[in-house]
Every structure is written in C-alpha cells, then in structure tokens.
Amino acid sequence: MKETAAYWAMRLASEDCGPADRAAFIAWRDEHPARAAIFERTERALRTVDRHMGHPELEAMSRQVLEETAPKQPAPRRWLAAGLAAAVLLVAGLSAHLLTGVGVAPAPDSTMMAQTMYETAVGERSTVTLPDGSVVTLNTNSRIRVGFAEDRRAVELENGQAFFEVAKDASRPFVVKAGNQQITAIGTRFDVRFDTQAEISVVLVEGRVAVDEVEPLPSKTVLEQVPEKRIEMSAGERLVASTTEGRKIRPADVEDATSWRNGRLIFRGEPLAEAVAEVNRYTTSKLQLVDDPRLEEITVSGVFNVGRLESFVLAVTSVHSIEARKTPGGETELTWRE
C-alpha cells in the first residue's frame, strides 16, 4: 500500500496528470480508510526529500536504490512505477534519518506549512485534486497557495475565482483566505471570487461555512490572524464583502454563480457594462464600452460561452441599437448605433 501511495504522490505532481488520473487516485484512496492517511504521510516524506535534495548521502542512496531496482530487460509501465515508488520511499526514509537520527520523520510544525501554488492564465480553467481528496476548480486568471498540516488544511486565494469541493475531515478544518475574509468549512461546496481588494464574494452551494473577517498582516500566515465578526452561511446564500458597504448576506443564484465551471456565462438582465466586464475576464482581447448614457440603460440576458467574444458582440448588436467597430489599437468598441 505504501508503494502505491508513493506512485500516486508522484503521479499527481506530474505535469501530465489529467482528470482520469485524479479519478483513479480518488477511487484507490476511498477503497480503504487507511489509504488517505498513508498517502498524506508519503506526501510529507516527499516534501522532506525535496527540501534536502543535494545532500551527498541522500544522493548516493538515490543512485543505489535506482540501480538495484532497475530491470534487466525493458519493463512494463506497472513495474517501472512500482520500482520508482519503492525508490522514493527508501530515499524518503533516509531523509528522515538524516534529519532526526532515527528512521521516523519529525512531527511537522503546525505553524509551518509547505505550500504549493496553482494558477491559471486568462481564458484557462483547471481542476486540481488536493492530497486530502478535496477538489479545487480554478477559473480564468486565478492563483491559490495550498498548505496542509496535521491540524489544518489551508488555502489562500491570491486572486481570481475558485470552486471548492471539500473532503470531510472533522479533525482538520479546511480554511480559505481571500483578502481579509477567511472561510472555514469541514465538508462542503462553495465558490470564492476575489478580483480586487474592493470586493470579495462567497457563494455557498452545499453545507455550511463560517466566514470571519481578519486583519491581513504580511508577517502572519493563514490561520494566524485573529478572526472576528463571524458570519455563518447556509446553502443558497451569497456573502459580499466590500470596502464601501461592509459585509452583506443575500440569496444566491447558484446556477449563475457557478456556470463558469461548465464554460458558460449566464446573464439575467445585468447592465451592459457589468456583462462586458465579465466577458472580458476570459479573453486577452478586450471589449471597450463608449461613455454614453444611452448604453447605461441597456441590460443583457442570455447564455454565452466563455472566451467567445464574437458571439457576445453579435448577440448584443443584433438585439440592441449597438454597433461594434475596431479601434486603432485592435480592440472592439461598442457604441450607440445612430
């Protein structure tokens, strides 16, 4: 079981790991209650190896293990994966020995969490399975930092939007920090959007979460700030925290708020300016809206594919008295059609 855990640790960290791999990992992990804990211990061991790569004794042991486990003939992928996994486990064990003098790795400091960053470019979406089985879907131009420890699972959304499907673990709360808002969950599904410091949005799809307001201090890490002004949310609610209006809870249209996960944008009578701003999030070629009071009265309704600028322009120019024209800089400008 340890060898398989090591294989999955390496596979999930590889650049070509895809949805099918993540689904297979979850199926393997969920077959036995002990596998999740074994996998997390293996992940910690591998992080220890990463931190101490270059140590002469560690490198010598790495070469020895790989030489001794190398096949005499070309080996099938399954054997190769098992051999590499065994090598990683042995090297990880040596790393623990180098650090502590015994074959047991030291207990991790709960305030010091190794962090991993995930991000997307403009127009991209990405789904990541975290070591505990939680799944995070990143929207366009988004970035998160993930750090797990024995008593906590912490994520910082630095910018953009992410949808979280949290694996249940009552002993380790799952905390997402965005700006000065800190969302705590155990097992639930929710969406967090953090485009600017001016406004942060949380939409709860399933379960319950607690949202605290914290003072973001550069010298403090996630969960080290002192929380205050706690708000508990129920499914179907949206919390909007803004610098001008404070924090407000209101009913959420969950389908609209999470439609981006399926590559769609749903507008139900939004002002044209807001619709244009949303469409612009998904493409490097931006729409420009001319400053005209008549355009401020136009609303947009419909379902659009993300990144399809032409489809949106065709729809609004067909329904409204709007025309599109190219600017000298190559952008598309929307103006009132006389």
C-alpha positions as CSV (number, residue, x, y, z in Angstrom):
1,M,0.0,0.0,0.0
2,K,2.9,2.4,0.7
3,E,4.4,1.8,-2.7
4,T,1.1,2.6,-4.4
5,A,0.8,5.7,-2.2
6,A,4.2,6.8,-3.4
7,Y,3.3,6.2,-7.0
8,W,0.1,8.4,-6.6
9,A,2.1,11.1,-4.9
10,M,4.5,11.3,-7.9
11,R,1.7,10.9,-10.5
12,L,-0.5,13.7,-9.1
13,A,2.5,16.0,-9.0
14,S,3.5,15.3,-12.6
15,E,2.7,17.9,-15.4
16,D,0.7,15.4,-17.5
17,C,-1.6,14.3,-14.7
18,G,-5.1,14.5,-16.1
19,P,-8.8,14.1,-14.9
20,A,-8.7,10.3,-15.5
21,D,-5.6,10.0,-13.2
22,R,-7.2,12.1,-10.5
23,A,-10.4,10.0,-10.7
24,A,-8.4,6.8,-10.4
25,F,-6.5,8.1,-7.4
26,I,-9.7,9.0,-5.6
27,A,-11.1,5.5,-6.3
28,W,-8.0,3.9,-4.9
29,R,-7.9,6.1,-1.8
30,D,-11.6,5.6,-1.0
31,E,-11.3,1.8,-1.2
32,H,-9.8,1.6,2.3
33,P,-10.0,4.1,5.2
34,A,-6.3,3.9,6.0
35,R,-5.1,4.9,2.5
36,A,-5.8,8.6,2.9
37,A,-3.5,8.8,6.0
38,I,-0.8,6.7,4.3
39,F,-0.9,9.0,1.2
40,E,-0.5,12.1,3.3
41,R,2.4,10.7,5.2
42,T,4.0,9.8,1.9
43,E,3.4,13.4,0.6
44,R,5.1,14.8,3.7
45,A,8.1,12.5,3.2
46,L,8.4,13.6,-0.4
47,R,8.4,17.2,0.6
48,T,11.2,16.4,3.1
49,V,13.2,14.9,0.2
50,D,12.6,18.0,-1.9
51,R,13.9,20.2,0.9
52,H,17.0,18.2,1.3
53,M,17.8,17.2,-2.2
54,G,21.5,17.7,-2.8
55,H,22.6,16.1,0.5
56,P,25.6,13.8,-0.5
57,E,24.3,10.8,1.4
58,L,20.8,11.2,0.1
59,E,22.0,11.4,-3.5
60,A,24.2,8.4,-3.0
61,M,21.3,6.3,-1.6
62,S,19.1,7.5,-4.5
63,R,21.5,6.2,-7.1
64,Q,22.0,2.9,-5.3
65,V,18.2,2.3,-5.0
66,L,17.6,3.1,-8.6
67,E,20.5,0.8,-9.8
68,E,19.3,-2.1,-7.6
69,T,15.7,-1.9,-8.7
70,A,16.5,-1.3,-12.4
71,P,15.1,-4.1,-14.7
72,K,17.5,-6.3,-16.8
73,Q,15.0,-6.0,-19.7
74,P,12.7,-3.2,-20.8
75,A,10.0,-3.2,-18.2
76,P,6.3,-2.6,-18.4
77,R,4.9,0.7,-17.1
78,R,3.4,-1.0,-14.0
79,W,6.8,-2.5,-12.9
80,L,8.6,0.8,-13.5
81,A,6.0,2.7,-11.5
82,A,6.4,0.3,-8.6
83,G,10.2,0.4,-8.7
84,L,10.2,4.2,-8.7
85,A,7.7,4.3,-5.9
86,A,9.9,1.9,-3.8
87,A,12.9,4.1,-4.5
88,V,11.1,7.2,-3.4
89,L,10.0,5.5,-0.2
90,L,13.6,4.3,0.6
91,V,15.1,7.7,-0.1
92,A,12.3,9.5,1.9
93,G,13.1,7.2,4.8
94,L,16.8,8.1,4.6
95,S,15.9,11.8,4.5
96,A,14.0,11.4,7.8
97,H,17.0,9.6,9.3
98,L,19.4,12.4,8.2
99,L,17.1,14.9,9.9
100,T,16.4,13.2,13.2
101,G,19.0,10.5,13.7
102,V,16.2,7.8,13.7
103,G,14.0,6.3,11.0
104,V,11.0,8.4,11.9
105,A,10.3,11.8,10.5
106,P,9.8,14.6,13.0
107,A,6.2,15.8,13.6
108,P,5.5,18.8,11.4
109,D,5.3,22.2,13.0
110,S,1.6,23.2,12.6
111,T,2.5,26.8,12.0
112,M,5.0,26.0,9.2
113,M,3.2,24.5,6.2
114,A,4.9,23.6,2.9
115,Q,3.0,25.5,0.2
116,T,2.1,24.6,-3.3
117,M,0.9,27.1,-5.9
118,Y,-1.7,26.5,-8.6
119,E,-2.6,29.1,-11.2
120,T,-4.4,29.6,-14.5
121,A,-3.8,32.1,-17.3
122,V,-6.5,34.3,-18.8
123,G,-9.1,32.1,-20.5
124,E,-8.0,28.9,-18.8
125,R,-9.7,26.7,-16.3
126,S,-8.1,23.9,-14.2
127,T,-9.2,21.3,-11.8
128,V,-6.8,20.1,-9.0
129,T,-7.2,17.3,-6.5
130,L,-5.6,18.1,-3.2
131,P,-3.8,15.5,-1.1
132,D,-6.9,15.1,1.2
133,G,-9.2,14.4,-1.7
134,S,-10.7,17.9,-1.9
135,V,-11.1,19.2,-5.4
136,V,-10.5,22.8,-6.4
137,T,-11.5,24.2,-9.8
138,L,-9.8,27.4,-10.8
139,N,-11.4,30.0,-13.1
140,T,-9.7,32.3,-15.5
141,N,-6.6,34.2,-14.3
142,S,-6.6,32.7,-10.8
143,R,-4.0,31.7,-8.3
144,I,-4.1,29.8,-5.0
145,R,-1.5,28.6,-2.5
146,V,-2.1,25.4,-0.6
147,G,-0.5,24.3,2.7
148,F,-1.6,21.3,4.7
149,A,-0.5,20.4,8.2
150,E,-1.6,17.8,10.9
151,D,-4.3,20.1,12.3
152,R,-5.3,22.2,9.4
153,R,-5.9,22.5,5.6
154,A,-5.2,26.0,4.4
155,V,-5.7,27.6,1.0
156,E,-5.1,31.3,0.1
157,L,-6.8,32.6,-2.9
158,E,-4.5,35.4,-4.1
159,N,-6.6,36.5,-7.0
160,G,-9.4,35.2,-9.2
161,Q,-12.1,32.7,-8.5
162,A,-12.2,29.1,-7.3
163,F,-14.8,26.5,-6.6
164,F,-14.1,24.2,-3.6
165,E,-15.4,20.7,-3.0
166,V,-14.1,19.9,0.4
167,A,-13.5,16.3,1.7
168,K,-14.8,15.8,5.2
169,D,-12.3,15.7,8.0
170,A,-13.7,17.0,11.3
171,S,-10.2,16.9,12.9
172,R,-8.7,19.3,10.3
173,P,-10.8,22.3,9.2
174,F,-10.5,23.5,5.6
175,V,-9.8,27.2,5.6
176,V,-9.8,29.5,2.5
177,K,-8.4,33.0,2.9
178,A,-9.2,35.8,0.4
179,G,-8.1,39.3,1.3
180,N,-9.5,39.9,4.8
181,Q,-12.1,37.2,4.6
182,Q,-11.5,33.7,6.0
183,I,-13.9,30.9,5.2
184,T,-13.9,27.8,7.4
185,A,-15.5,24.5,6.3
186,I,-15.4,20.8,7.1
187,G,-17.1,19.2,4.2
188,T,-19.0,21.4,1.8
189,R,-19.0,23.0,-1.7
190,F,-18.6,26.7,-2.2
191,D,-17.3,29.4,-4.6
192,V,-15.0,32.3,-3.8
193,R,-14.2,35.2,-6.0
194,F,-11.5,37.7,-5.3
195,D,-10.9,40.1,-8.2
196,T,-9.8,43.1,-6.2
197,Q,-9.4,44.2,-2.6
198,A,-12.6,46.2,-3.0
199,E,-15.0,43.2,-3.1
200,I,-14.9,39.5,-2.2
201,S,-17.8,37.2,-2.9
202,V,-18.6,33.8,-1.3
203,V,-21.4,31.6,-2.7
204,L,-22.3,28.5,-0.6
205,V,-23.7,25.7,-2.8
206,E,-23.9,22.9,-0.2
207,G,-23.4,22.6,3.6
208,R,-22.4,25.3,6.0
209,V,-19.4,27.6,6.4
210,A,-18.3,30.3,8.8
211,V,-16.8,33.5,7.4
212,D,-14.5,35.5,9.6
213,E,-13.1,39.0,9.0
214,V,-9.4,39.1,9.7
215,E,-6.7,41.8,9.6
216,P,-4.3,40.8,6.8
217,L,-0.8,41.1,8.3
218,P,2.1,40.4,6.0
219,S,4.1,38.8,8.8
220,K,1.3,36.3,9.6
221,T,0.4,33.1,7.7
222,V,-3.1,31.8,7.0
223,L,-4.9,31.0,10.3
224,E,-2.5,33.1,12.4
225,Q,-4.6,36.2,12.2
226,V,-7.2,36.8,14.9
227,P,-10.7,36.2,13.4
228,E,-13.6,38.5,14.3
229,K,-17.1,39.4,13.1
230,R,-18.0,35.8,12.3
231,I,-20.9,35.1,9.9
232,E,-22.3,31.6,9.4
233,M,-23.7,30.9,5.9
234,S,-26.3,28.4,4.8
235,A,-26.6,26.7,1.3
236,G,-28.0,29.0,-1.3
237,E,-26.6,32.2,0.2
238,R,-24.0,34.7,-1.1
239,L,-21.8,36.9,1.1
240,V,-20.4,40.0,-0.4
241,A,-17.7,41.9,1.5
242,S,-16.8,45.3,0.1
243,T,-14.7,48.2,1.4
244,T,-17.6,50.6,0.8
245,E,-20.7,48.6,2.1
246,G,-19.2,46.1,4.6
247,R,-20.5,42.6,4.5
248,K,-23.9,41.6,3.4
249,I,-25.7,38.2,3.0
250,R,-28.3,37.8,0.2
251,P,-29.9,34.9,-1.7
252,A,-27.7,33.5,-4.4
253,D,-28.5,32.2,-7.9
254,V,-26.2,29.2,-7.6
255,E,-26.5,28.2,-11.2
256,D,-25.4,31.7,-12.4
257,A,-22.6,31.9,-9.9
258,T,-21.1,28.6,-10.8
259,S,-21.9,28.3,-14.5
260,W,-18.3,29.2,-15.4
261,R,-17.3,25.7,-14.3
262,N,-19.1,24.5,-17.4
263,G,-17.7,27.2,-19.7
264,R,-20.8,29.3,-19.7
265,L,-21.8,32.8,-18.6
266,I,-25.4,33.4,-17.6
267,F,-26.8,36.9,-17.6
268,R,-30.3,37.7,-16.4
269,G,-30.9,41.4,-17.0
270,E,-27.4,42.6,-16.0
271,P,-26.4,46.1,-17.1
272,L,-24.3,46.1,-20.3
273,A,-21.3,47.4,-18.5
274,E,-21.3,44.5,-16.0
275,A,-21.8,42.0,-18.7
276,V,-18.9,43.4,-20.7
277,A,-16.6,43.4,-17.7
278,E,-17.5,39.7,-17.1
279,V,-16.9,38.7,-20.7
280,N,-13.5,40.5,-20.6
281,R,-12.3,38.3,-17.8
282,Y,-11.9,35.3,-20.2
283,T,-10.1,36.8,-23.1
284,T,-6.9,38.9,-23.7
285,S,-8.8,40.8,-26.5
286,K,-11.0,43.2,-24.5
287,L,-14.3,44.9,-25.3
288,Q,-14.5,48.6,-24.8
289,L,-17.7,50.5,-23.9
290,V,-18.1,54.1,-25.1
291,D,-19.1,56.5,-22.4
292,D,-22.7,57.1,-23.4
293,P,-25.8,57.5,-21.1
294,R,-27.9,55.5,-23.6
295,L,-25.7,52.4,-23.2
296,E,-26.1,52.6,-19.4
297,E,-29.8,51.8,-19.8
298,I,-29.2,48.5,-21.8
299,T,-29.4,45.2,-20.0
300,V,-28.2,41.8,-21.2
301,S,-29.9,38.4,-20.8
302,G,-28.7,35.1,-22.2
303,V,-26.2,32.3,-22.0
304,F,-22.8,32.7,-23.6
305,N,-19.7,30.5,-23.9
306,V,-16.7,31.9,-22.1
307,G,-14.0,33.2,-24.4
308,R,-16.3,33.6,-27.4
309,L,-16.1,37.4,-27.7
310,E,-17.6,37.3,-31.2
311,S,-20.8,35.5,-30.1
312,F,-21.4,38.1,-27.4
313,V,-20.9,41.0,-29.7
314,L,-23.2,39.5,-32.3
315,A,-25.9,39.0,-29.8
316,V,-25.9,42.5,-28.3
317,T,-25.6,44.2,-31.6
318,S,-28.5,42.2,-33.1
319,V,-30.9,42.9,-30.2
320,H,-29.9,46.4,-29.2
321,S,-29.1,49.7,-31.0
322,I,-25.4,49.0,-30.7
323,E,-22.6,48.7,-33.2
324,A,-19.2,47.3,-32.9
325,R,-16.1,48.8,-34.5
326,K,-12.4,48.2,-34.3
327,T,-10.2,50.8,-32.6
328,P,-6.7,51.7,-33.9
329,G,-5.3,49.5,-31.2
330,G,-7.2,46.5,-32.4
331,E,-9.8,46.4,-29.6
332,T,-13.5,46.1,-30.3
333,E,-15.5,49.1,-29.2
334,L,-19.3,49.1,-28.6
335,T,-21.1,52.4,-29.4
336,W,-24.6,53.5,-29.8
337,R,-25.9,53.0,-33.3
338,E,-27.5,56.2,-34.7
